[in-house]
Amino acid sequence: MQPYLTYEAFGAIGDGIHDDMPAIVKTHEEANRLDLAVKAKNGACYYISPKKATAVICTDTDWTGAKFIIDDRDCEELHYYVFHVASKEENVPLSIDTLFRGQSQLENPYDRELFVSVKNENHRDYIRLGLNQNNGWPRRDNFILQADGTLTSPIAFDFDEVTSVEARPIETITVHLTGGEFTTIANPLDCTFTPYTATERNITITRSNVEVSNLTHYVKGEASHGTAYSGFIHIMECAHTYVHDCLFTGHYIYWCTGSANKPVAMGSYDILCDHTVDTRFIHCRQTTDLEDHRYWGLFSSNFCRDLLLEDCMFSRFDTHMGVTNCVIRNCTFGHQAIKIIGNGDFLIESTRVVAFAFIELRSDYGSSFRGNLTIRNCSWHPSGEGRCLIHAINTGRHDFGYPCYLFQNITIDGFMVETFHNPEPLALFTDYTYTTAYYMLLDTPQDYMPIPPETVTITRLGAVDGIQLCANSELMTETNFTLL
């Protein structure tokens, strides 16, 4: 049997009352030094106080049979992880001057797989529109560079110049986090009239090759106001993360002041992925009702590549600053639907959505996906007045930093609309250039019109009540549209 350390050996009480965080921190410090696993006591209830402290994890940790209470009332510091799964690897020098979209080979002077992040600080992408408007982010991409110089998937953007490169060897040994029932006592701070801020009292993973399994997270104590949360599981700047057989909880929707100085709903997630490559979620669920509109959507991501969700039931799947290549298979999504922008290939298979639209291309980022969409054997239960499979808005009046595409090729093979009571025909798209007072920029030319798909092919489309498909003439005038 592999030797391990316990929290009790370093002073943990485990009665749910005394602060066990100092003992937890010391246990992991020693386990990291000795390269030993950590095992929680079956039946223990560890109390983690609001004091500022982080336990750094570098070895296997088994929380099976134990409970953890994370008290976020009166936090000393909102942005302080409870657990940080960290890498012991140091960055290595890597010289890259330029990159081009579709590039799949790059010199690797090291005989190791690398996680690479590149930026061009002189070009801004994702220049957001709306109540959360901003000036965008430096152009960036994250990828895995294999020992032979091959990229696991091609570059998503052209880089006329690369102003910064970070490269870190990818760990060859997997760290396992297993089990544990975690309950967050929610932060009741009233942020209604303040700019957006998020609590990060969570498990943050910045190490590659990590497996999280059989973990449960509950939330209690939410009131009429509170702060947003940036994910109980927060994965960032790493590759090869596998999360499976876990249970999560949605957070109440609260309001704050957006960057446009108007009230806006806070985005509060229980899972958040930032700048990751090859991240997989298998057989994960949430405790809250997928169709309960009191709760914000569960899952969000930014700048991710090669993302997989399989056999998951979430109220929302979201990609803010783009996803490059994604597979969704055998999943169910609730009232906040599948919200995406990005690049590459997007496959949705054997998946059910109960929402206003089956897919929402995020209008605050140009409703753009530069790549191919495949929908296979899926179903949609429209809610409210929903009548479009793909919801998208772009006035052509705003520069998002990149050309906007309503996908390049769309293939739908097997799609069932479960019910349809709207008197208007089912629309494949909304009017992509549809304008409202919310989005219209007055007295500005339409210099940034989106590019319609090259081909749209639909086979085996049906509905319980019978259905008539309406394809927008404005979008389809130069499109090879085929309905079989």
N, C-alpha and C positions, 0 to 999 in steps of 0.2 A: 504493500500500500504506500502511495506517495506521501511523504511527510508534509505536514501543513502547520500553520500557525492559527491560533484562535484569538478572537477579540477579548475573550475572558482572560487570557494569559497576560494581557496588557491593561487590565483593569475595568473592562466593560461589565456592567451589571445586567443589562438586558431585561429590565423590568418595565420599560416603557415610560419611566419617570426621570431617572437620573440621566444626565447628559453623557452619552457613550461616544460622542464624536472624538474627543481626545484619544481614547483608547483605539478607536478605529483607525485614526491617522497613524498612530504609532505602530499598529500591527502591520499596516501596509508598508510603512517605511522599512521595517525590519524584513518583511517578506521580500521586498524588492532588493534589499542588500544581499540577502542569502539565496535569492532565486527560489523561494518556496511558495507554495500555494497558501491560500487563506480559506478557512472554512468557518461559517457562522454556526452557532449552536442551535440545534433543532428546538423549536419552541420559544426561543428568545425573542424579545421585542426591544429593539434598540432605538433609543430616543436621540434624535439629532436636533440640537437646539438651533436657534436663529443666529448663533455666533458665527463669525467669519472663519471658516476652516475648510480645507479640501484634503481628501484622502486620495493620494496618487496610486493608481493600480498599474502594475507591470507584470503581474503573474496571475495564474488561474485563481478564480474566486468563486466559491460555492456558497450561495446564500439559501440553499434549499431548506425549507422548514422554518425559516426565520422571518420576522417582520421588522420593518423599519418605519418609524414615524419621523417625517421631515417637517419640522415646525417652521413655517415661513412667516409667522406673525412677528412683527418688530424686527425684521432682518437687519443685521449690522451692515450688510452689503448685498444688494440684489444680484450683482453680476459675479457670483462666486460659486463655482461648481461644488457639489457635495462629493462626487467621485469623478476623478479624471483618469481615464485609461490613456496613458501617455507612452510615447515611444522613447526608447533609449538611443535610437539612431540619430546621428548628427547629419545636418545638410552637407552635401558634397558639391564642389564647383562643377558647373555645367555651362558651356558657352553655346548660346543660340542667338543669332542675329536677326533672322527673319523666319517666318513660317507661312505656308499657304494652305488654304482650305483644301481638304482632301489628302494632305500629306500623311503618309503612313510609315515613313522611315526617317530615322534620325540617328546620328552617330552617338553611341554610348561607350565612353572610355572605361566603364566599370563592368566587371563580370557579374553584375547583379541587376535585378529588376528595380526600377526607380519609380517613385511617385513624383511627377513633375508638374509644377505650376508656373505658367508664364503670363506676363502682363505687358501691355503697351499703355503706359500712363498718358500718352499723348492722343489717345482716341477714347471717346466715351461711348459706351453702349447702355442699353436699358435705361434710357432717359425717360423716366416715368411721367405719366400724364394723370391728372385727376387730383383728388383730395390728398393723396400721398405723394404728390409730385416731387421730383428731385432732379439733380443734374447728372444722373447716371453714374456708371462705374467704369473704371479703366477696362479696356478690352482684356479678357483673360480666357485661358483655357487650362484645364487640368487633364492629365493623361498618364497612362502607364507606359513607360519605356522599358521594353524587355531587354535582356542582356545582349541579344543579337541585333539590337537597334530597331526592332519592329514595334510600332505602336499597336496596342490592342484594338483601337478604333481610330479613324482618321481625324485630323485637326478640323475644328468646326468653323474657324474664321481665318481670314487673311491677316497676317501680322506684317505690315510694312517694316516695322521695327519691333524688337523685343527689348523693353527697358529693364525688365527684371526677370530672373529665373530662380526658382527654388527647387532643388532636387534632393530627395531623401531616399536612401535605400529602403526597400520594402522588407519587413521582417519575414523570415521563413517559417517561424514557429507561431502558431495561433494561440492567442490568449482567450480563455473561455470564461464568460460570466454566466453563472447558472442559478436559476431559481430566485427566490426572494419576493416577498410581498411588501411593496412600498406604498405608504399613504402620505400624500402631501396635504398638510393643513394650509390652505391657500392664504396668500398674502392679501390682506384686506385694504391695502393702501388705496386711497381715492385718487385716481389719475384722470378723472373726467375732464378736468380743465387744464391739463398739462400735456406737453408733447409725449409722443409714444415712448414708452420704456418697457423693458421686459425683464422678468425674473428668470435667472438662470441657475436656480438651485436644483441641479439635475445630475445625470450621468452623462458626461461629455467624453467622446471618444475621438482622439487625434492620432491613434496608432493604427497602422494597417494590420490586416489579418486578425480580426477580432470576431468571436462568435458570442452572441447573446441569446440565451434560451430560457423558456419557462419562467419569465419574469412577469410580475403583475404590478401595475401602478394604478392606485386610486387617488381621487381628489375629494377632499371634504372641506367644509367650512366656507364655501363660496357664498358671498353675500350680494347685496344690490350693486356693489362697486368693488373694484379690485384692479390688480395689474395683469398685464398679459404675461404669458409664459413662452419661452423660446424652446420648448421641447423638453420633456423629461429624459428622453433619449436624444442627444444632440451629437450627430456624427459630422466631423468636419476635417478637411485637409488630410484625407487618408484613402486607402483602397482596400478592397476585399473585406467588406464587413457583412456579416451574415446574422440577421435577427429572425428568430423563428419561435413559434409557439408561445407568443407573448400576448398579454392583455393590457390595454391602455384605456385612458379615460379622457373624454373631451372636457374642455373648459367653457365656462359661461362666456357669452359675448358681452364685453364692456365697451365703453366709448371713451375717446380721448380727443385731443385737438390735433388734427392733421397738419401737414406742412403748408396747406393752403389756408390755415387758420380757421378751419371749419370742423365741426364734429365729424368723427369717422370711427367706424368700428375697429377695435383692436384685433389684430391677428394673433391668436393664442393657440399654440399647437402642443401636442404631446409627443410628436415625433418631428424632428427637423434635421435635414441633411444639407450641409454646405460644402461645396467644393470637393465632392467625393467622386470616386471611380469604382465601379463594380460593387454596388451596394444592393443587397438582396433582403427582402422581407417575405417570409413564407409562413403561412398559417397564423396570422396575427388578427386580433379582434379588438373591439372597444366595448367598454361597459355601458356607455351611454347610447341612447337610441339614435340610429343613423338618420332618422327623419325628424329629430327634435330640434327645432329652429332656435332654441335657447342657447345651444352650444355651437361654438366655432368648429370648423373642420379640423380633423385630427392630424393630417399629414401635410408637410410642406417641404420644399427643397429649393436650393439656389445653386446655379453653376454646377450641376451634377452631370455625370456621364455614365452610361451603361447601368441603368437602374432597372431593377426587377421587383415587381410585386406579384405574388402568386398565392391564391387561396386566402386573401385578406378581406376583411369587412370593415371599411372605414367610411366616415361621413364625408371625407374629402381627400382627393389627391391633387396636389398643387405643385407647380414648378414656376416660381417667381422669375428669377433671372435665368431661365432657360434650362432645359435638359437636352443632352445630346445622346440619343438612342435610349429607348425605354420599351420594356415589355410589361404589360398588365395581363394576367391570365387567371381565370377562374375567381374573379373578385366581385364584390358588391360594394357600390358607393352610394351614399345618401344625398342629403339635400344640397350640399355644396359641390357635388359632381366631380368631374375630371376637368381640372383647370390647368391649361398648359400653354407654354410657348417654348420654342427651342429649335433644334436642328437634328438632322439624321433620320433614323427610322423609328417610328412609333407604332407598336403592335398592341392592339387590344383584342383579346380572345376570350370567348366564353365568359363574358362579364356582364353584370346587370347594373344599371344606374337608375336611381329614382330621384329625378331632379328636373329643373326647368329645361335643361338641354342635356343631351348625352355627353357632349364635349363643349367646354367653354374656352375659346382662345382668348387669353387675357387682353382686354382692350387697353388697359393702362400700360401695356408694353407693346402695343401695336397689333395685337391679335395675329401674331406671326409664328409660323412654323416652317422653316426652310428644310423640307425633306418630305418623306413619304409616310402616309397614314394607311394602315391596314386594320380594318375592323372585321372580325371573323366570328360568326355564331354568337352574337351579343343580343341583349334585349334592353329596352328602355321603357320606363314607366314615367311619362311626362307628368310633372306637377304644375299646379297653377294653370297659367295660360300658355305653357310651353308648346311650341309647334316646330322647332328647328332642331335638327340633329347636332349641328355645329353652330354655336353662337359666337359671333365675332363682330366687332365694331372698329372701324378705322376711317377717320375723316379724310386722310391724306394731307392733313394740315400740320402734322407734327413730325419732327425728325427724332426718331427713337435711337438713332446712331447706326442703324443697319437697314438694308432694304427689307420690307415686310412681305411675307409670302403666306397665302392661304393654302399651305401645303403645296408641294410640287406635283405629287401624284396621290390620288385617293382610291383605295380599293375597299369596297364593302361586299363581303361574301357571307350572307346569312345575317339578317337583322330583323328582329321582331319588336314592333311597337305594341306594348301590352294593352294599352287603352288610349283612345284619342277622341276627345269630345270637342276639340276646337273646330268651329265651323269653317275655318280656312284650311286649305290643303297643307299637308305636312311639307315643310321646307327643309331641303338639305342644308341650306345656310340661312342665316339672317342676311339682310341686305348689308353687305360688308362695308359699304360706305355710308351706312345709316347715321344720321346726326341727331343729337339731342342737345338741349341747352347745357347739359352737364359737360359734354365733351367738345362741343363746337368751339373753335377758335375763330373769332370774328375777324373779317378783313384780312385774312391770310390766304394765299393761293394754295391749291392742292398739289404741292410739289412732291409729295411723298406717298403717292397712291400705291396701294398694295398690288401684288402680282398674283393673278388667279392661278389655279392649278392647271397643269398641262393636260392631265387626264383625270377623269372621274369614271370609275367603273363600278356598277352596283348590280349584284345578283342576289336572288332569294331575299327580297324585301317583302315583309308581310306585317299584318296587324290583326288583332283579334276581331276588331269591328270593321275591317276593310279600310283601305287607305288610298289616297291619291297623293302622289309625290309632286312637289312644285320645286323646280330648280330655278334659281334667280337668273333671269335673262341677262342682267347686267354682268353677272359673273361668268355666265356660260357662253357668251358670244364668241370667244376665241378658245373655247375649251372642248376637248374631245370628250363629250359626255355620253356614256353608254349605260342604259338601263336594260338589264336582261331578265 
